[in-house]
Amino acid sequence: QVQLVESGGGLVQPGGSLRLSCAAPGSIFRIYNMGWYRQVPGKQRELVAAITSGFSTTFGDFVKGRFTISRDNAKNTVYLAMNSLKPEDTAVYYCNAVVTGSTYWGRGTQVTVSS
């Protein structure tokens, strides 16, 4: 079982920035493929960004260079730095881990972009 704990969400004005963190306690974090997804009511959960154990990254088409995903294996943590936030980025953001064929989710953190 992999526990994922997200933090860093909140309210930000359009054009602002936030950094989300996801801690994944466990000595084998370095082999996890990690990702961030988001979901708004009535819509499917969508990929925001992902980073493999080998540090390859993938982003959702809507990101368009605004977000950065990174990981610190020494801290068992993955980060999502979000810049130039838009109201349409408002959603619950979920951390995701894939390891040995199993998928795990955090409880989510709310991001609200509003003036």
Rosetta blueprint (number, residue, H / E / L):
1 Q L
2 V L
3 Q L
4 L L
5 V E
6 E E
7 S E
8 G L
9 G L
10 G E
11 L E
12 V E
13 Q L
14 P L
15 G L
16 G L
17 S L
18 L E
19 R E
20 L E
21 S E
22 C E
23 A E
24 A L
25 P L
26 G L
27 S L
28 I L
29 F H
30 R H
31 I H
32 Y L
33 N E
34 M E
35 G E
36 W E
37 Y E
38 R E
39 Q E
40 V L
41 P L
42 G L
43 K L
44 Q L
45 R L
46 E E
47 L E
48 V E
49 A E
50 A E
51 I E
52 T L
53 S L
54 G L
55 F L
56 S L
57 T E
58 T E
59 F E
60 G L
61 D L
62 F L
63 V L
64 K L
65 G L
66 R L
67 F E
68 T E
69 I E
70 S E
71 R E
72 D E
73 N L
74 A L
75 K L
76 N L
77 T E
78 V E
79 Y E
80 L E
81 A E
82 M E
83 N L
84 S L
85 L L
86 K L
87 P H
88 E H
89 D H
90 T L
91 A E
92 V E
93 Y E
94 Y E
95 C E
96 N E
97 A E
98 V E
99 V E
100 T L
101 G L
102 S E
103 T E
104 Y E
105 W E
106 G L
107 R L
108 G L
109 T E
110 Q E
111 V E
112 T E
113 V E
114 S L
115 S L
